[in-house]
Every structure is written in C-alpha cells, then in structure tokens.
Amino acid sequence: MNNLNQIKYVAVDMDGTLLDENLEIMPKTKKALIELQEKGVKLIIATGRELNAVKKYIPEIKLKEYEGLVISGNGAIVYDPVKDEIIHTDYMEVEEAQEILDRIKDFKIFPFYRSDGFMHMGNYNKFVEKHGEGSNLVHLEDVKARGGNFDVMEHDNLSDSIKKPIVKMMALGLPEYMWNILPEINKNLEPIAHAMITIPAVMEFSKNTVSKGHALESLGIDPNHLMTFGDSLNDYHMIEFAKYGIAMENAMQPLKEIAFDITSSNEDEGIYKALVKYGIVKE
C-alpha cells in the first residue's frame, strides 16, 4: 500500500505502548511521531488515563503545534490542545455508576473511582469482613498505591458517595481471579456497561457507548486511513476499528488475535519500528 497517502491518522495508547517502564517516550519513537505530524498525519493520544495525567506529554511530541487530539478516560473525553477545550464527553451518570457497583458487589474485587482530585473507595475492613482473608483479596496498600496523584478518600458506602457523573469505575483484585471472572462480570453488566482488564490487578468499567474506537468514530475518522497502536483490553475496539490496528509485542493475547500486525514492545521502540516498516517515517 502507498502508506503516506493512505494513513492520515495515527492513534497511540500510552501505558505499555507509547511509554516505557519509566513512563517516558523512547527517543526514536518521539522523533518519529513528530516527523509524521510534519508530513501532515494527524496524531491522536488515546488513553485510559485522566486528562491531567496526559497534558505533560503534549509539548514533548508537539501535539498542540500540529493540532493533534487527546482521547482520555478510555474514550469518555476528547480534548483539543489547540483550543484547550474538551470537545466531546460521554460520562458515566450517577445512576449508571451505582448500577455497576450493585452488579459487581458479590465478586472479590475492590471498586474505586476518581473524582475532584480524590480516589474514592469503599471501606476496606468491611470488604475483608464480607469476603474473608484469601488469595483473591487485594491489600489496602495496593489500593492506595494506585491513587497516583490522587488523595484517597474512604467511604462506608461507595455508591452513596457518587454525587455527579464520573469518567469510569475501576476495581482491584488478583490478576488470575480477574481473568477468570471477566466473562461473568461482562454478562452481569449487559446492556449498560462493559469490563476490561487494563493492567495486571486492575479492571475498568465503561459505559457500552464508551471506548477508544467509539471516540475515534465520533471524530469522523475513516478507519481505512487510520493506524492505531495498543497493548491492553481497553485498546481492543480501537485496534478492531482501524484498518491498520497494530498490537505491541507485550500486548494481551486478545489484541494480538485481531491485530493487523504485531510490532516490537514498548521497551524496544515498537511504534517507531512499525512506522518505519510501513513507510510512514524514514529509518
């Protein structure tokens, strides 16, 4: 294919794809992303991260300079750096978030959500009392560690703490247990939401109308002119939507099974190598 004519958009996930284990962009990949924008290809960051956790990378890859876009919250938000405005939202309403909590309450996973600078979670001691000490339980330290720049706020009733729409619901648990229960949870959530495992020990829940693929489609992007890169289940619809969906070598197996191609890992300049392979940038 004549790649430079066909590929007009490139969408890249962040963690496990664009970023290495130090949460940095590798030098050849950074140079390649700037080069493709110089040639007129539109770059889109598509991540599960909160928007504030993305903004520091925007100058590094000149996203504003070349009028790129950011998809965050797994597709719930689209942000325009040039306008410094959110141009599309599909938030989870209070009732929807509460319904999700009700439908997952019997599983040994510990839910939480982020809002107003806090990571809101339920009462951990009550969680342990309900489910008992066992191999499927997470530890409170793990929950707090996932808070990142968010302060932790504990609630006796997590459902009652939700007062306004949120981006997504999340939960922690042991990886093997989460994989085992994922099909059952998704069946329980129909038709309001879907669950996905994004990184080990973390399950995320989004509305059925929300995904990175849905967000790209809402922007009017023709999938025949789109190349996407991802590694996790929250990238599934984005990889599936694009004609040229590329999975990283470190990607979860379901992504590899549907990908157009598989490139090297995020620790081995995988994005750069794929862009060179298909003639979008020069080596």
Number of C-alpha atoms within 10 A of each C-alpha: 8 9 13 16 10 14 23 22 23 24 26 24 26 23 20 21 27 27 17 17 11 8 11 14 21 19 10 15 22 18 15 21 23 19 16 21 22 13 12 13 23 20 25 21 24 32 28 25 16 18 17 9 13 17 14 9 14 16 11 13 20 17 24 16 14 17 15 23 22 24 31 26 25 27 31 25 25 27 21 17 19 13 10 9 10 15 12 16 17 19 21 23 17 16 14 18 25 17 16 24 20 12 14 18 13 10 15 24 23 24 23 23 21 20 16 9 12 16 20 22 24 19 16 17 11 12 16 16 9 11 14 13 11 9 10 18 18 20 14 12 8 12 21 15 11 13 17 12 12 16 14 19 17 16 14 13 12 18 19 10 16 17 11 12 15 20 25 24 21 20 23 24 24 17 15 11 16 23 16 10 12 16 14 12 19 18 12 16 21 13 10 15 21 22 24 22 21 18 16 13 18 20 24 22 26 27 25 15 16 24 28 29 24 17 25 24 15 12 11 8 14 15 21 14 18 23 24 29 32 34 30 24 21 29 29 24 19 33 28 18 21 26 18 21 27 28 33 28 21 19 23 19 14 13 25 23 11 16 22 17 15 21 22 18 20 26 19 16 22 24 28 25 20 21 21 13 13 14 14 23 21 13 11
